[in-house]
Amino acid sequence: MKVTGYAYPWDVLGDPGFLSRVRDLEADEVAVALAYHSTRAATPYSAQRTSVIARTAASYRPLREEAWRGRELRPAAPDWVAQPDSGGDAVRLLNATGVPAAAWLVLTHNSQLGTEFPQYSVRNCFGESYPWALCPAQPAVREYAATLTAEAVAGLELSSVILEACGPLGAVHQHQHEKTDGVWAPAVARLLSICCCEACAEDWAGFEPAEVRETLRTEVRRLLDTADLGVTGDRLPAKLKDVVLATRQRATDELRAAVLAELEPGTRIVLHGALDPWVTGALPGLTPTAAHDAASVVLQNWAPGQGSVDAVAAARRVLPGDVAIGSYVTAVAASPVPDIEAYVTELGKAGAAELHLYHLGLAGPGRWPDLHAATAAAHSVR
């Protein structure tokens, strides 16, 4: 299995031992966050601080005025890093030492822009906007994602371009001090993740937008009244569900097309996604054409167990044979994977050809052995 380790620019630039640890790990490439959402990131190997607080989403490449002039949506400049081109510097440093570097781009997840421009954010059937989620149906969002991509990769030698949140985000997302965990059943969360903004509603052919929103609200209330936190099905009319999903998928395809148009032909594209077309988030549901645009599709396999192994096997059965399956595995969850070496081995046997390992900067000395165990397992099934 190919091993891609994920890192932030400050991990590469601010830790003198980073490169030697990556070489010791024998990672095949390092994915550097060049456009990323807000975060508080631990820096366990830093002698100067314990964390980096990225207050907002930002681009870690220079913000050229000629590229962003006249655009409503534009990324923030990260004043929490010292270098004006920290992402580019990190990529160049990796390349100079023989470590292939990939671009890690987060596209529609931007709480700052969603708050400042709520008209471009996902809006549920109750009229509530999700400020963390920019809606792909909005032309301004697609233009923003395309420009962000072009500016992120400009002038860099990259082994891959990894696209995260290249599609819709929804109701379930960590936001401020979250108080919604455990409240919504899967069916409720799915309905609350359907975007009802004007741009989406315009594409609901044959359905009156006000009636659609009321139908969704009524079904959400009915599901909540059942008190069943495990319910996965709903009673929406099949034709309505088909139209809503088709609208979402068209917008996602248009977003991805706009992004890919900014990349050089032959660029290796890695797409974070899910087989379930209704999934929203950092790894959104794949559209029928999505996999054909990628060299690799990465699945969310952070939850160890048979469910994740089965998901990889299912993906291998249904996705094109020339598209690699990647397994996204974390070594920094609150509860460590009980036997990460065995888990990665099972993912490889199920059809995963790539291990996407989270996270080379967040994993301190207490978790570094897990990274070693994971990569050892991946190397054994090459």
N, C-alpha and C positions, 0 to 999 in steps of 0.2 A: 504494500500500500504506500502510495505517496503521502508524505506528511507535510501539512501546511500548518505552521504555528502562527497565532495571531498576536499582534503587539501594537502598542501606541507609539507615536514618534518619540515621546519622552523616555520610553523604555529603552529604545535603541540608542538615543543620544545621551541620556543622563546616567547610564549605568555602565561603568568601564568593563564589567564582567559579562555584559549581555552577549556579546559576540562569541566569546569562548564557551559560554553555556549552550548557545545555539549549536555551535559546531560539535560540542560533546553530545548533544541530543541527536545529532545527525538529521535535523529537519531538512526537508528538500526545498522549502521556501518559507519566507516569513512574510505574512500579510500585514502591511502597515496601514493603520487607519489614516487615510488622507482626507476623508470627510466623515464626521462622526457626530453623534448626538451628545447631549449633556451627560455628565457622569461625575462621580467621585471615584477615582481609581487609586487603589492602594499601590504604593511603591516600596515593596518590602526590601528591595536591594539598595535603596538610596540611602546615602549617608547624610543627606541634607533635609529630607522631609519624609513623611509617612504616606502622603497621598497627593494627588493632583485633583483639584476641583475645577472641572470644565463647566462653567456656569451655564453655557448654552451650547447648542449644536454649532459646529464651526467647520471651516475649511482649513486644513493645515498646509495649504499652498498659498502663495501670494495672491491677494485679491486685486487683480488688474482692473483698473477703472474702465479701460476700453472694452473689456469683456462684459462687465456688469452694468455699464451706464444705461440708464433708462429702464431698468428692470425693477419691478416692484419687489420681487423675491430675490434676495441675495444673502449669502451666508455671512456669519459674523467672523471677525478676525479674532483668533485666540490670544488674548493678552496674558494668559497663564503660562505661555511658553516663551522662552527668550528669543528663539530663532524666528525670523520672518518667514522662513520656508522650512519649518521643522519636518514636515512630511517628506519633502524632496531631499532634505539633508539625510534623513534616516534611510531612504531608499538608496541614495548614492553611497552611503557608508556601507550598507549591506553588500551592494554590488561590488564595491571596491575590495571587499574582503572575500569575495567568492561565494557569497550567500545570495541566491536569487531572491528578489523582492517582488511581492505582488501588491497591487493597489486594493485596499479594502474601503469600499464606498457605501455609506448609508444614505439613502436617497430621500424617502418621504417621511422620515422620522425627524421632526424638527419642532420642538415645543416653542421656541422663540418665534419662529415665523407663523406657526399656527395660532399663537396668541395675538401677535400683531396684526395678522390678516385672517381673521376667523372665516371670512368668505371663501377661503381656499382650503379649509380644513374639512375633514369628514364630519358629517352632520347626521345624527340618528333620527329615527322616526318621531321623537319627541321634540325635535328642533334643537337639541343640545349639540354643540360642537366639541370635537375632540382636539384640543390644541396640539397634541403630540403627533397628529396624523394629518399630513397633507394629502388631499384627494387627487388621485391620478387622472380623474375625469376633467380636472381643471387645466385648460391650456397653459396657464401661467405656471402651474406645478411641473408640467412636462418640460416646459422651456427651462425652468430652474434646474431640474434634474439633469437635463442635457448639458447645460452650461457648466454646472458643477462637475460633471464627469470630464468634460473636455479640459477644464482648467486643472483638475486634479492630476490628470495623467500627462499633461503637457511637458515635453522635454525629458521624460523619464524612461529609463530602460526597465521594463516590467515583465515578469514571467507570466503573470495572469492579472486580470481585472475581476475582482470579486464584488458582486452586486448584492447588497443586503437591503431589505425594505424596498425592493423594486416592484412595488405594488401597494395594495391598500393595508393600512393598519386599522384596528378596530377598537372595540370597547374594552377589551382585557389588556391592560398595560400598566406597568408600574408607574404611578404618577404621584408626585409629591409624597405625602405620608399616606399610602394607599389604605383605604378602608372599605374596599369592595370585595376583597378576597373571600371566597366561599359563599357569596351571596347569590350569584347567578348560575343556574344550571347551564350545561353546554348549549342547549337549544336557545335559551334566553340570550346568552352572550353572542351567539351567531346572529340572531335577529337584531340585536343592538349594534352589531358591527356592519350592518347594511347602510351604506351611505345614501342619504336622502337629500343631498345638496341639489341646487338647481341644475348644475351641469349633469349630474347623474339622472335626475328626474326627466330631463329633456329626452333621454334615450329610452324611456320606458314605453315603447311603442304599444299602443292599444290600451294603455292604462292611464287613468286620471291620477296625477301625482298626489292630490289631497286624499283620494280614496286609498291609495297604496299606503300612505303614511298612517292613516287611521286603521287600516287592516293590520299593519305591523304592530301598532300600539295595542290594539285589542288582543292580539295573540300573545304579546309579551305579558300583558296583565293576566290573561288566562293561565299562562304557564306559571307565572309567579303564584297565582292562587292555588295551584295544585300542591304546593309545598314540596314538590319532588325536585331535589337538587341534582338528581342524576338523569333527568329526562333529556333525551337527545333529539327526539322528533318533534315536529310541529304540524299544524293543520293549515298552513298556507296553501292556497290553490297551486297546483303543479305549474300551470301556465305562468302565474305570477313569479314563482321561484325561478323558472327558466329565464324569464325576461330580466329579472334583477341580476341573476348570475351572469347572463350574457352581457349586460351593461358593464358590470365590474370587469369582466374578462377583456372586453374591447378596450376599456380605458387602460388596463394593465398592459395589454399588448402595445398600445400606442405610446405609453410611457417607455417601455423597454425599447421600442423601435427608435424613439427619439434619442435615448441614451446611446444605443449601439451605433447610431449614425455618426456619433462624434468620435468613435474609435477607429483606429487604423484597421484595414482588412487584415485578417489573420490573427488579430488579438485573441488570446485565449480567454474566454469568458466563463466565469464560474458564477452560477446563479443559486442563491439561497432560496429554497422553496419547500412546498409540501404537496403531497399527492391529493389531499382533500381540497377540492377547488374552493370550498367555503372558508378556508383558513385565512385569517388576516394576521399581520404582524411583521416581524423582521424576516420571517421565512414564509411569505404568503403563498396561497394556493397556486399551483401551476395552471396556466391556461393550456388549451390543447396544442398550441404552437410553441410554448415557451421552451421546452427542452431542445427543440430543433435549433435554437439560437445559442446554445451553450455547449461547451466541451465537457462540463461537469455540473451536476445538480447536487447541492448539499442539503441533506435532511437534518432536522433537529433531533439529535439522539442524546440529549443531555440526560434524559431519564433512563437509567440503566435497566435492562430487563428484556424479557421476550418481546414485549410490544415494540421496542425500537428495532430489535433484530428482525422481526416480522415486517416492519415498515421498509427496511432496506431490501428484503427479499421481494416484497411487492413492487418496489420501485424498479428493481432489476428486471422484473417480468414485463412491466408495462412501458418503460422508457426505451428509447432507441438504443440499440446495442453499442453504437459508437459514442454514447454519452456516458461518462463515468459517474458512478454514484459516490458521493462523499458523505461521510458521517461526521457530524459536528458533535464533539464530545468535550465536556468541561472537566477540568481538574481542579476547579476552584469553587465548586458548589459548597453550600453550608455543610452538607453531609458528603464526605468523600465517596466515590464509587467503591463499593466493597472490594471488588477485584477487577481493577481497570484493565489489567493485562488480559484476563480471560474475556472480559466484555468486548474489547477491541478485536480480539481474535474471532469471536462469534460474529461480529459485524462484518469482518473480512470474509468469513466463510459464507455469509448470507449474500455477498455481492458487492460490498463496499470496496472500491479501489483506491479511495483517498481517506485519510484521517485528517480532519480539520480540528486542530487542538487549541482549546481555549484555557489558559491564556499565558503567554510566555513572560509577560510583565507582572501580572497579578499573582502568579504562583510563586510564593516565597520558598525559603528553604524547607518549610514543613510540607509543602505540596510538590516540590520538584521531583522527589522520587516517583510520584504518580505520573508525571510527564515522561520520565524515563521508562516506566513500565509500559505506558501506552505506546510510545514510539518503538520499544523493543517488540511488542506484539505486532505492530504494523509492519515493521521490517521483516518479521518472520513469515508474513503471508504475501510478500511481494511476488 
